[in-house]
Each structure stands twice: as structure tokens, then as C-alpha cells.
């Protein structure tokens, strides 16, 4: 087995897409999206490694600073092994390689990673090394052609009678010259209250624009914002990979604190789902922390829960 750096060329990106779609068959990706994911990352320390067996791409590993929640000595590490190469020790060796890279750079105080809970071998691997679950985020999916919005449309009417406009981001971009900054400020405000094991690290406007508006799946005509007067108070996003237009991935849905418990999140989701169906989207995928009210809203709308995403952490003593 050979462990090497990811080459960031067409061959490695296509091999990466093949690997991810083999492991996560319900969540298609593309070379374009994977390139964007690397290109849009803030300037933090980050390494991407490949395990090859007989010249074949058998596993991918990444290790680096978690730019979404920066803390001194905190390192994110992940290993994805082709199902055809499981139980050969490949994941163990790649994990050790990544951890060694992190330790060579400086003290490591905490390791974080993630797995899906139905990937039991991966969970067992982490538990054996002392990792503990820090957060559980059920994935859920909506069959959009079968979705009946009738029982919920009163939420939209309720919002509109409260002098709230539910407007697509595409329309707001034509209305506001500073729409990107407003979008960023709203996202930053709402993200502060999204349940996470550690505090969210706010992004700069430049990073936000690169990661959101530069996303190949960015869909401003589907994404909707709740506006009261001149104030943006709520958001619901949907990303649609051009290579897989039948699948929509929910981004952030949330409302600023003064406007919660008024049905706005549900109303925004309805507007997004209506527009997504008009564009030919057939499946909508999302995930939420299990105690987040948004999870219950999604279940109410007909989303079906699937195996959860588990966030793991391992706290290390200074002597380690």
C-alpha cells in the first residue's frame, strides 16, 4: 500500500467522486463540487492524502484545522475507505499517517471527526481509540413529487399578514445593491444559534461569498429570505449540484431571535420546496441536530429520518 498526497488533478478528483458516491450512494457529488470545496477553503493548514493499493484509489484521508470552529490544538481528521478494501488495515494506517502529520505540526489537544451511525465498523474503530460522540445529527429526506403542501400553506399566509415578505434571494439581489453583505450578516447571526459541540467561528465577508455564492450548487432563485421592512430576519437555502439537478441539499434554515416561534421557518421552507419542485428537484436531503426544532419541522413536513451523522471527539492530555 502507498500513502501519498492528493494530486488535485482530474484523475484524483474523479477517483474521489467515485469513492464518495460508492460510500454515500444517496448523496451524489461531482468533480466540480469537490474542486470548489478545496478551492473555497479558507487559508488554514489542511492536508489531503490518498491510500493506493496496486495503483488503485482505495481510501481518502483529510486532516487540518476546522475553519468552521477554530481552537488552538483542535484538529479535524477523516478517513473514507472504499467498501471493497475494508478490513485490510488501510483505514488504520491512513488514520495514523494523518495523526502523525498533525502532531508534527504542533501540539494536538483534541481530535474531531464524523461518521454515519450505520457505518458501525467506523464507529467501533473510533470508540476503541477513546473517541466519544459529541453530537448526533439525523439525516432526513423528502420525496418532493409526493409532498402535499396544502396542510401548511396557512404558514405563508400567516407570515404575510404580519408584514413579512418571503422573497427569493435572486429577487433581493436585484432589489439591494448590498445583498451579499446582508446575506452574510443574516447567515452569521443565525449560525450563532445552530447547535454545535463548540462555538461557531464567524467567516469574513470574502470567505462567505467564496463559499456560498461561489458554490456550484448555489441556487438564489430557490433560496428564500424573510424580510420585515428593510430588515432580513430569516433564511432557508437549497443547493442544487448542476450535475445532479434532481437532488437538492438544504443549507441553513433559521430565523433571528426576535422573530422565532412565529412559523417563519416553516413558511420559508414551503417557499423553497415549492420553487425546487418547479425546477425538477425530486429529492431534498438535510440534517439537523436531533434536539433542534428544525428537525421536528422537517418531520412535520414529511421528511423521513435516515441514519444520523455522528460528530466524534477525542480530548488529549498535554503530555500526549
Residue pairs with C-beta under 8 A, 6 or more apart in sequence:
1 51
1 52
1 53
1 58
1 90
1 93
2 51
2 52
2 53
3 49
3 50
3 51
3 52
3 93
3 94
3 97
4 49
4 50
4 52
5 47
5 48
5 49
5 50
6 12
6 16
6 48
6 49
6 50
6 60
7 50
8 38
8 48
10 31
12 50
12 57
13 31
13 34
13 35
14 31
15 50
15 57
16 34
16 57
16 60
17 29
17 30
17 31
17 34
18 57
19 57
19 59
19 60
19 80
19 82
20 27
20 29
20 34
20 80
21 27
21 28
21 29
22 82
22 83
23 80
23 81
23 82
23 83
24 116
26 141
26 285
26 306
27 247
27 249
27 285
28 241
28 243
28 244
28 247
29 241
29 244
30 216
30 241
30 242
30 243
30 244
32 216
32 241
32 242
32 243
33 215
33 216
33 217
33 241
33 243
36 214
36 215
36 216
38 48
39 214
40 207
40 210
40 211
40 214
40 215
41 67
42 67
42 203
42 207
44 64
44 65
44 67
44 70
45 64
45 65
45 105
46 62
46 63
46 64
46 65
47 62
47 63
47 64
47 98
47 101
48 60
48 61
48 62
49 60
49 61
49 62
49 63
49 94
49 97
49 98
49 101
50 57
50 59
50 60
50 61
51 58
51 59
51 60
51 61
51 81
51 90
51 93
51 94
52 58
53 85
53 88
53 90
57 82
58 81
58 82
58 85
58 90
59 79
59 80
59 81
59 82
59 85
59 90
59 91
59 94
60 79
60 80
61 77
61 78
61 79
61 80
61 94
61 95
61 97
61 98
62 76
62 77
62 78
62 98
63 75
63 76
63 77
63 78
63 98
63 99
63 101
63 102
64 75
64 76
65 74
65 75
65 76
66 74
66 75
66 76
66 112
67 201
68 200
68 201
69 196
69 197
69 198
69 199
69 200
69 201
70 201
71 109
71 110
71 198
72 109
73 106
73 107
73 108
73 109
73 110
74 109
74 110
74 112
74 198
75 102
75 108
75 110
75 111
75 112
76 111
76 112
76 113
77 95
77 98
77 99
77 102
77 111
77 112
77 113
78 113
78 114
79 91
79 94
79 95
79 98
79 113
81 90
81 91
81 94
86 121
87 121
91 122
91 125
92 125
95 125
99 108
99 111
102 108
102 111
107 318
108 316
108 320
109 315
109 316
109 318
110 313
110 314
110 315
110 316
111 131
111 313
111 314
111 316
112 134
112 197
112 311
112 312
112 313
112 314
113 126
113 131
113 311
113 312
113 313
114 309
114 310
114 311
114 312
115 122
115 123
115 126
115 309
115 310
115 312
116 122
116 139
116 307
116 308
116 309
116 310
117 123
117 136
117 307
117 308
117 309
117 310
118 307
123 310
126 312
126 314
129 314
130 314
131 312
131 313
131 314
132 312
132 313
132 314
133 310
133 311
133 312
134 197
134 311
134 312
134 313
135 195
135 196
135 197
135 289
135 310
135 311
136 289
136 290
136 308
136 309
136 310
136 311
137 287
137 288
137 289
137 290
137 308
137 309
137 310
137 311
138 287
138 288
138 290
138 295
138 305
138 306
138 307
138 308
138 309
139 285
139 286
139 287
139 305
139 306
139 307
139 308
139 309
140 285
140 286
140 287
140 288
140 295
140 298
140 299
140 303
140 304
140 305
140 306
141 283
141 284
141 285
141 286
141 303
141 304
141 306
142 273
142 283
142 284
142 298
142 301
142 302
142 303
142 304
143 282
143 283
143 302
143 304
144 248
144 273
144 276
144 277
144 281
144 282
144 283
144 284
145 277
145 282
146 302
147 273
147 277
147 301
147 302
148 302
149 270
149 273
149 274
152 266
152 270
152 301
153 270
155 263
155 266
155 267
155 270
156 166
156 267
156 270
156 271
158 262
158 263
158 267
159 166
159 226
159 262
159 263
159 264
159 267
160 166
162 228
162 262
163 228
163 229
164 226
164 227
164 228
164 233
164 264
164 267
165 226
165 227
165 228
166 224
166 225
166 226
166 227
166 267
166 268
166 271
167 175
167 224
167 225
167 227
168 220
168 221
168 222
168 223
168 224
168 225
168 271
168 275
169 179
169 183
169 220
169 221
169 223
169 224
169 225
170 220
170 221
170 223
172 179
172 182
172 225
172 227
172 232
173 179
173 220
176 182
180 205
180 209
180 213
181 205
182 232
183 208
183 212
183 225
183 232
183 235
184 203
184 205
184 208
184 209
185 232
186 225
186 232
186 233
186 234
186 235
186 256
187 208
187 212
187 235
187 252
188 202
188 203
188 208
189 256
190 234
190 235
190 252
190 254
190 255
190 256
191 200
191 202
191 252
191 254
192 200
192 202
193 254
193 257
194 200
194 252
194 254
194 289
194 292
195 289
195 291
195 292
196 289
197 311
197 313
203 211
212 218
215 239
216 241
216 242
217 239
217 240
217 241
217 242
217 249
218 239
219 237
219 238
219 239
219 240
219 248
219 279
221 275
221 279
222 238
222 240
222 248
222 272
222 275
222 276
222 279
223 235
223 236
223 237
223 238
223 251
223 272
224 235
224 236
224 268
224 271
224 272
224 275
225 232
225 234
225 235
225 268
226 232
226 233
226 234
226 235
226 255
226 259
226 264
226 267
226 268
227 233
228 259
233 255
233 256
233 258
233 259
233 264
234 254
234 255
234 256
234 259
234 264
234 265
234 268
235 252
235 253
235 254
235 255
235 268
236 250
236 252
236 253
236 265
236 268
236 269
236 271
236 272
237 250
237 251
237 252
237 253
237 272
238 248
238 249
238 250
238 251
238 272
238 276
238 281
238 284
239 248
239 249
239 250
239 251
240 247
240 248
240 249
240 276
240 279
240 281
241 247
241 249
245 279
245 280
245 281
246 280
246 281
246 282
246 283
247 281
247 282
247 283
247 284
247 285
248 276
248 281
248 283
248 284
248 285
249 284
249 285
249 286
250 284
250 285
250 286
253 265
253 268
253 269
253 294
254 265
254 294
255 262
255 264
255 265
255 268
265 293
265 294
265 297
266 297
266 300
266 301
269 297
269 298
269 301
270 301
273 284
273 301
276 284
284 303
286 298
286 303
287 308
287 309
288 294
288 295
288 298
289 295
290 308
299 305
